[in-house]
């Protein structure tokens, strides 16, 4: 197996492949034609389909309703992960086992985390020291408190932290890129493709990159991207950065492509945007717990239409011009 064929494909592509595999169990001719177009549209689509085929062969996954039930069974997936052996093939299979219709593609760290949320789910936890921890959609954390420190490891997604008072131990959030030490504060930590975004809502946070021992302090109203080699430029906090804790997404002159990508984190399957409308700008507030309503709110404001190919494949496209 070549490295190119074994590395993970993007999350939204794997979501779409799973959705197509379930759809084709009892598909119409039109759906099979749409699938053929999707499969041929990009090499990543074909590669995701091959990885799903490998998963079927490795575990002799049944077809039809029985297969759907297995893919939606979290316990079934966990049992199979525990039974896997070592080696590259097993690593690839572990990646594949994170794929099923009720969740997005997630690495093994997600499944092994102490606390996690599903796609579209949000949850508030109170930690032993009184700290409030809000988990956004599709998020996972490990909580490691000991005599020396209070540690939260963000494996995936996004959290809002409101630190408890009266505990002398330092409160630290860690990600793959580095650590963030609370200085009596309220702040957001979000895993992104390029690194970890730290946003300070109150007080201050000391950030330290994995490869740089020096700490840099971010103060209230500031944000920056933490990478393993250092901290990026410190800029003003986006308005409504914590609005997701109230079930809303607030944007100000945002790219439509960025808005759609963010809404896609709160729904299963693929939510895409056509390139010819992706750079349109939009300002507004959108409900996160009803993404269909959020998408409908785009129609009176922008020259777009919502194309629904299947339940799990939706695209925001340019509106068709009606003849005079």
Order of alpha helices (4+ residues) and beta strands (2+ residues): alpha-alpha-alpha-alpha-alpha-alpha-alpha-alpha-beta-beta-beta-beta-beta-beta-beta-beta-beta-beta-beta-beta-beta-beta-beta-beta-alpha-beta-beta-alpha-beta-beta
